[in-house]
Amino acid sequence: MGDFEKKSEPNYLRIKCGHCKNEVHAKEVAKFDQVKEYEDQKSGVIWDAGPIWLLMLCAACGSVNLCKINWHSGRDEYSAPQICFPAQDPPIIGLPESIETAYEQAKSIRSMSPQAYVVMLGRLIEEVCIDRGANGRTLFARLQALAENGEIPEKLLEVANALREFRNVGAHAGLGDLSTEDTPIVEALCKAILEYVYSAPKMLAQAYETLEKVRRR
């Protein structure tokens, strides 16, 4: 039956949690079955098919995921699970493998520890500076070098410095406490930097490549 494992009641499903990004055996807490019977009028063949909606409790972070699996009696198997909630983050294109790995690692603890998540995002920006050859003894100096090298504009330097300040709050007791309500703005700051440094040049290269193809038609 594919990835849908009927071990015992309640059922379990191996998923990548949409909240904490960990691979877990999540426990079913609710199910809505929309499987229906179908019949081919010419051949008389009858089969069952349709979606099954599952609320699955993540064993790692305790959050609930809405999953969809499809059943088809002709194939006698369930499809791979699709996470419908929470909405999955669209990929940031153009990231080097090391930067993408660091970003995914940070997201894996987003819902479990806002402090650690923000610290890891700060480390991620340090890795961006190193990748782009922006040197300096501190993150502040590296960010300034990133701007001086033309990698980011002055306004984005202010964004990067705001992220650096959040990183400091997450790393040092006494500067404040971060909650899950604070992390979306920090992640947005990080995405703004990643998209400007990596995605924009990638999209520009793709645009020129497409233009060349159009002109040759």
N, C-alpha and C positions, 0 to 999 in steps of 0.2 A: 504493500500500500504506500510505497514511496516514502515521503518524509513524515507522513501522518502516522504516528505510532500509537496503536491501541494497546497500551501496556495493561492498564486496569483503570477503573473509574476513580478519579477523573482522568481524562485523556491528556497526553503530553505531545507537544510539537516542538521540534528543534527549529529555532528561529534566530535571526540576528535582531536583537531588541532595537526598536526604533528610538528608544530613549537613551540607553547607555551604550548601545552599539556592541554589546557582548553577545557571543554565540552561546545560547542557553537552551535547556529543555524547559520550555515554559508550560505552565499548568493551565488547562482549560477551566475558565470560570463561568462561561456562558456560551451558548451555541444557538444559531438560527439557521435552519436547513431549508434551502430553496431548491433542492433536487426534485425534478419532476419526471414523470414517465412520458416517453415519446414512442410513436409507432409510425413506421413506414407503411402507408396505405397499400402500396403496390406489392411489397414483399412480405408484409405482415411482421417484419422484424420489430421487436420491442426493446427499448433500452432506457436506462435512467441516466440523467445528466443534470448538472446545474451546480451553482455555487453553494458553499457552506461558509457561513460567517462565524468566526470564533473570537471571543475575548480571551486573550492569553496573558497570564500573570508571569512577568519576568522573575526568574529565581535570583537574579543578581541585584536588581535595583528595586524590585517590588512594584514596578509600573505596569500598566495594562496596555497591551497592543491589540488593535483590531486587525485580524488576519482573514484573508480570503483564500480558500482552497477550492478547486473544482473537481467534481467527481464525474466519471464516465464509466458506466458499467461495461461498455464494450471493451475498454482497455483494462478494466478491473484495477484501477489505481487512482490515487489522488494526485493532483498537480502539486508542484512546489508551492509553498506558502508565499503569499504576497502581503506585505505589511501595508495596510491602508491608512492606519493611524498609529502613531503620529506621522504626519507627512514627512517623506524622506527629503533630506537636504539635496538640492541640485548640485552636481559636481562642479568644482572650480576647475576650469580647463587650464591646461598649460603648466600645471605644477610639476616640478622635478619630483622624482620618486621619493627622495629623502624628505622633502617638504610635505608631500602628500601623506607620507607615513606618519610624520610628526603631527600633522593636523588630525588624522584619524585617531591617533593615540590620545590626543587631547579630548576629542569628542567622546571617547569611550568612558570618560569619567565626569562628563558634563553634569549629569543629574545626581551623581553620588557625592561630589565634593566641589562646590563652586569655587572654593579657595584654590584647590589644586588645579582645577580647570583653567582658571585665569593665569595662574603661574605658568602652566604649560603653554598657553597661548603667548605669553611673554617670551618664553624660551623659543617658541616657533619663530617669532619675529627676529630674535637673535640669529637663528639659523638662516633666515632670509638675508639678513645683513651679511653674514659670512658667505653665503652662496653668491651674493652680488658684489663681493669684494669691498664691502664697506667696513673699514677697520676702526678700532677705537677701544679704549680701556673699559668703557662703560656702554650700556645699551643706549644711553642718551647720545654719547659721542658717535656711536655707530649709526644711529638714526640720522644724525646731522650729516655724516659722511654719505649716507644713502641719498639724501637730498642734494648735497653738493655734487655728487656724481651724476645727477640728473635722473636717478631711478624713480624718485617720487617728487611731486611739486611741493611748494612750501605749505599749502593748505593740508596736504596729506601728512606732512611732517607733524602738524598739530594733532592730527588723528592718531598717528603713531605714538606721540608723547602721551596722549590720553590713555592709550592702551598700556603704556609703560607704567603710568600712575596706578592703574587698576592692578597690574602685576605686583607692584609694591605693596598694595593693600592686602592682596592675597597671600603674599610671602611673609609679611611681618605682623605679628600680634601687636595690638595696640593702635593700629592705623585704621581699624574699622572691620566690620564683618560683612562679607558678601553672601547673598542668597541666590537661589535659582531665578528670582525675579530680576536680578542684576545682570545675569550672564548674557541675555540676548544682545544688549548694547555692546558688551565687550566683544562678543563674537562678530557683530556687525562691523566694528572697528577693524578687527583682524581681517575679515573678508574684503573690506575696502582696500587694504594694503595688498593682499594676495592677488586680487583681481587687477589692480593697477600694474603691479610689477610683472605678473605672469600671464594673466588672461588677456589683457588688452593687446600686448604684442602678438600673442597667438591668434587672436581674432583678426587682427590687422593683416597678418600673413595669410590667413585663410581667405580674407576678403580679396586681397590682391591675386591670389591663386584662382579664385572664382572669376574675377574680372578677366584674367588672361584666357580662361576657358571660353568665356562669353565672347571675347573679341575674336577668337579663332573659329567660331561657328560660321 
